[in-house]
Amino acid sequence: MVPLTAATDLAASSPLTGAGVVSTCALVFTVASFWWLNARQGRLKTWEPHAFAAIIHSSTARLRLPIVLHNTGPKPIVVQDLVLTFPEEPASYLPLLWVSTRSRLQPGPDDDARLPAGFVIPGRQAQQIFVEFEAPFSGFLPEARDYTVQLQARVGHRKGWRRLLTFTLRAANIVDPDRYTVYNNAPVELTKEDQKRADAALIELLQEQADGSAAGGARQRNSSDDDGDAADDSGTNR
């Protein structure tokens, strides 16, 4: 049986204990709410583009994508760099590097070009940018088929490259690769005539690249032969 004095002390401390619990919960809720609303680090969210601009030559390939980046948190995110990779292709498919930022999707003579530079996505805001990617040397000459493409970014608050989006690039829609123009990236069926045009144009590009490589190899062999003849002549003169 609890003594009378102990029971009295317990009854007196119960309201204090309840008030302490309520105060602690209120403090935790306030701190958590402040962190969630003002200090939480969000992430970048983006979506598959419905269109793209492209031009492809025997020595280079250039793509322009309309990219929307949404910062899900309250803190700003600094985007330092962007790149397009081909995770399901051989290592010979070099990544497409960010070479410029444009003012619109449709290429034109009055299109404003800016060099790659870091930019900020404010907290809980979205921003649209038209990013131009280019393959270094001739690392990407697409066939008329679908490619799995991965958009990666380097951000200020994390180390290394972060995957933002994996989507399908429908290179079969590039029916006029020599002209820098916009193509649909939606999953639509091409007509047989368009498919033949795309196949023929891309095969012609591959043939031009092969001819250029063969010519370069022949020039190298001729140069080495000339050097050898010169060495032989100099030896004979001695």
C-alpha positions in Angstrom: 0.0 0.0 0.0 1.4 3.4 -1.0 1.9 5.8 1.9 -0.2 8.9 1.9 2.8 11.2 1.5 4.1 9.3 -1.5 0.7 9.3 -3.1 0.4 13.0 -2.7 3.8 13.6 -4.2 2.9 11.3 -7.2 -0.3 13.1 -7.8 1.5 16.5 -7.6 4.2 15.4 -10.1 1.8 13.9 -12.7 0.6 17.2 -14.1 4.2 18.4 -14.3 5.2 15.2 -16.2 2.3 15.6 -18.6 3.2 19.2 -19.2 6.8 18.3 -19.9 5.8 15.7 -22.4 3.6 18.1 -24.2 6.3 20.8 -24.2 8.9 18.3 -25.5 6.6 17.2 -28.3 5.9 20.8 -29.3 9.6 21.6 -29.4 10.4 18.6 -31.5 7.5 19.4 -33.9 8.7 23.0 -34.2 12.3 22.1 -34.9 11.3 19.4 -37.4 8.9 21.8 -39.1 11.6 24.4 -39.4 14.0 21.9 -40.9 11.5 20.6 -43.3 10.4 24.0 -44.5 13.7 25.9 -44.5 16.8 23.7 -44.1 16.0 20.3 -45.8 18.2 19.4 -48.8 16.0 18.3 -51.7 16.9 16.6 -54.9 16.6 17.4 -58.6 13.7 16.0 -60.5 13.3 16.0 -64.3 11.2 14.4 -67.0 11.6 12.7 -70.4 11.7 15.2 -73.2 9.0 15.0 -75.9 11.2 16.5 -78.6 14.9 17.1 -79.4 17.0 18.9 -82.0 19.8 17.0 -83.8 22.4 17.3 -86.5 24.8 14.5 -87.4 27.9 14.7 -89.6 30.6 12.1 -90.2 32.8 13.8 -87.6 30.4 15.0 -85.0 26.9 14.6 -83.5 25.0 17.3 -81.7 21.8 17.0 -79.7 19.7 19.8 -78.1 17.3 18.8 -75.3 14.6 20.8 -73.5 15.3 20.0 -69.9 13.1 20.9 -66.9 14.8 20.7 -63.5 12.7 20.9 -60.3 14.3 21.3 -56.9 12.1 19.4 -54.4 13.6 20.9 -51.3 13.8 24.4 -49.8 17.6 24.8 -50.1 19.0 25.9 -53.5 20.9 23.4 -55.6 23.9 24.3 -57.7 24.2 22.4 -61.0 27.9 22.3 -62.0 27.8 20.1 -65.1 25.6 17.8 -67.2 26.4 14.9 -69.5 24.5 12.3 -71.6 25.7 8.7 -71.5 24.7 5.4 -73.1 24.6 2.8 -70.4 23.5 -0.1 -72.7 26.0 0.6 -75.5 29.7 -0.4 -75.9 32.4 1.7 -74.5 33.1 3.2 -77.9 30.0 5.2 -77.5 31.5 8.3 -75.8 29.3 10.4 -73.6 27.8 13.6 -75.1 29.3 16.6 -73.3 27.5 19.8 -72.4 28.9 22.4 -74.9 26.4 25.3 -74.7 23.0 26.5 -73.4 20.6 27.9 -75.9 17.6 30.2 -75.7 15.1 27.9 -77.5 14.8 24.4 -78.9 14.6 25.2 -82.6 18.1 26.1 -83.9 18.3 29.3 -85.9 20.7 32.2 -86.8 19.3 34.4 -84.0 19.6 31.6 -81.4 21.4 32.9 -78.3 24.3 30.7 -77.3 26.0 30.6 -73.9 29.0 28.7 -72.8 28.5 25.9 -70.2 28.4 27.5 -66.7 27.1 26.4 -63.3 23.6 27.7 -62.4 21.3 27.6 -59.4 17.8 26.0 -59.0 16.2 27.9 -56.1 14.3 25.9 -53.5 10.9 24.5 -54.5 11.2 26.0 -58.0 11.5 24.6 -61.5 13.6 25.9 -64.4 13.6 25.0 -68.1 16.9 25.1 -70.0 17.8 24.1 -73.6 21.0 22.2 -73.3 23.2 21.4 -76.2 25.3 18.2 -76.1 28.0 17.1 -78.5 30.0 14.0 -78.9 33.8 14.5 -78.7 35.5 13.4 -82.0 33.2 10.8 -83.6 32.1 8.8 -80.6 28.4 8.8 -81.5 27.0 8.2 -84.9 23.6 6.7 -84.2 21.8 4.1 -86.1 18.1 4.4 -87.0 16.9 2.8 -83.7 16.0 3.6 -80.1 18.8 4.3 -77.6 18.6 4.2 -73.8 20.1 7.5 -72.7 21.0 8.6 -69.2 21.2 12.3 -68.1 23.7 12.8 -65.3 24.6 15.9 -63.3 27.2 17.1 -60.9 25.7 19.1 -58.1 27.4 21.3 -55.5 26.3 19.4 -52.4 27.3 15.9 -53.6 30.4 14.3 -54.9 30.6 12.6 -58.3 28.0 12.3 -61.0 24.4 11.8 -60.0 21.8 10.1 -62.3 18.9 12.4 -63.0 16.9 10.5 -65.7 17.0 7.5 -67.9 14.9 7.8 -71.1 14.6 6.6 -74.7 16.1 8.6 -77.5 14.4 7.7 -80.7 17.1 8.3 -83.2 15.1 6.6 -85.9 13.1 9.9 -86.1 16.2 11.7 -87.4 15.2 11.6 -91.1 17.4 14.5 -92.2 20.6 14.3 -90.2 22.4 17.1 -92.2 19.9 19.7 -91.2 19.8 21.0 -87.6 16.1 20.8 -86.8 13.6 19.5 -84.2 12.3 15.9 -84.1 9.6 14.3 -82.1 10.7 11.9 -79.4 7.3 10.5 -78.7 6.8 6.7 -79.4 5.1 7.1 -82.8 5.4 4.8 -85.7 7.3 6.2 -88.7 6.0 5.6 -92.2 8.0 3.2 -94.4 9.2 6.2 -96.5 10.5 8.0 -93.4 12.2 4.9 -92.1 13.9 4.4 -95.5 15.1 8.0 -95.5 16.5 7.7 -92.0 18.2 4.4 -92.7 19.7 5.7 -96.0 20.9 9.0 -94.5 22.6 7.3 -91.5 24.2 4.6 -93.6 25.6 7.4 -95.8 27.1 9.1 -92.8 28.7 5.8 -91.6 30.2 5.3 -95.1 31.6 8.8 -95.1 33.2 8.1 -91.7 34.7 4.8 -93.0 36.1 6.5 -96.1 37.6 9.3 -94.1 39.3 6.8 -91.7 40.6 4.8 -94.7 42.0 8.0 -96.3 43.7 9.0 -93.0 45.3 5.6 -92.7 46.5 5.8 -96.3 48.1 9.2 -95.7 49.8 7.9 -92.6 51.2 4.9 -94.5 52.4 7.2 -97.3 54.1 9.5 -94.9 55.9 6.6 -93.2 57.1 5.3 -96.6 58.4 8.7 -97.5 60.4 8.8 -94.3 61.8 5.4 -94.9 62.9 6.3 -98.4 64.6 9.4 -97.2 66.5 7.4 -94.6 67.6 4.9 -97.2 68.7 7.7 -99.5 70.7 9.4 -96.8 72.3 6.0 -95.9 73.3 5.5 -99.6 74.8 8.9 -99.8 77.0 8.1 -96.8 
